[in-house]
Amino acid sequence: MIRKAVLEDIKEILEIINATIAEMKEYNNTQWDENYPREKDFTDDIQRGDLYIAERHGKLVGFVCINKIE
């Protein structure tokens, strides 16, 4: 199921982000780090209504920001 993200999703979003950053480091990919993306980035996306969540069996498994900003 796809739905708009809510602020209560932030904890799970950050868990995915932290795991992704760790994996990216294994491949020497420094696009994301401890400075970006931050919780505020996702909070702002949620407040604008731009962040969507993918759920499978009630568990957050992915997310995407859809907007006209970079």
Buried (B, 14 or more C-beta within 10 A) or exposed (E): EEEEBEEEBBEBBBEEBEEEBEEBEEEEEEEBEEEEBEEEBBBBBBEEEBBBBEBEEEEBEEBEBEEEEE
